[in-house]
């Protein structure tokens, strides 16, 4: 039984391959987001402590968190 591909089937297969390849390489190529805390508050300020001790570790999976100062 010979294998025959219709034109529409062939185009659908090529399109599916292109989409799958594009989506998989885009997900691998993404870098982490860079977040930098830059504020005029002092180091012992409650907001600064919360951002550094709670927010930084919370976003560490998908972002790099820096404190400028």
C-alpha positions as CSV (number, residue, x, y, z in Angstrom):
1,X,0.0,0.0,0.0
2,X,1.8,3.2,-1.2
3,X,1.8,6.2,1.1
4,X,0.2,9.2,-0.5
5,X,0.0,12.6,1.0
6,X,-2.5,15.1,-0.2
7,X,-1.4,18.7,-0.6
8,X,-3.4,19.9,2.4
9,X,-2.1,17.2,4.6
10,X,1.5,18.0,3.6
11,X,1.0,21.7,4.3
12,X,-0.7,21.0,7.6
13,X,2.2,18.7,8.7
14,X,4.8,21.3,7.7
15,X,2.9,24.1,9.5
16,X,2.7,22.0,12.7
17,X,6.4,21.2,12.5
18,X,7.3,24.9,12.1
19,X,5.0,26.0,15.0
20,X,6.3,23.2,17.3
21,X,9.9,24.1,16.5
22,X,9.3,27.9,17.0
23,X,7.6,27.5,20.3
24,X,10.1,25.1,21.7
25,X,13.2,27.2,20.8
26,X,11.5,30.4,22.1
27,X,10.9,28.9,25.5
28,X,14.5,27.7,25.7
29,X,16.0,31.1,24.7
30,X,14.4,33.3,27.3
31,X,16.6,34.7,29.9
32,X,15.7,35.7,33.4
33,X,14.1,39.1,33.9
34,X,16.3,41.6,35.7
35,X,14.7,43.4,38.6
36,X,16.5,46.2,40.5
37,X,15.3,47.8,43.7
38,X,16.2,51.5,43.6
39,X,14.5,53.6,46.3
40,X,15.2,56.5,48.6
41,X,14.3,54.6,51.7
42,X,16.8,53.6,54.4
43,X,18.0,50.0,54.8
44,X,16.1,49.3,58.1
45,X,12.9,50.6,56.6
46,X,10.1,48.0,56.7
47,X,9.4,48.2,53.0
48,X,13.1,47.7,52.1
49,X,13.4,44.8,54.4
50,X,10.2,43.2,53.0
51,X,11.4,43.7,49.4
52,X,14.8,42.3,50.1
53,X,13.9,39.3,52.3
54,X,10.5,38.3,50.9
55,X,10.2,39.6,47.4
56,X,13.7,38.7,46.2
57,X,13.4,35.0,47.1
58,X,9.8,34.9,45.8
59,X,10.8,35.9,42.3
60,X,14.1,34.0,42.1
61,X,12.7,31.3,39.9
62,X,12.0,33.6,37.0
63,X,13.9,36.8,37.7
64,X,17.2,38.1,39.0
65,X,16.7,40.6,41.9
66,X,19.3,43.2,42.7
67,X,19.5,45.9,45.3
68,X,21.2,49.1,44.0
69,X,22.7,51.4,46.5
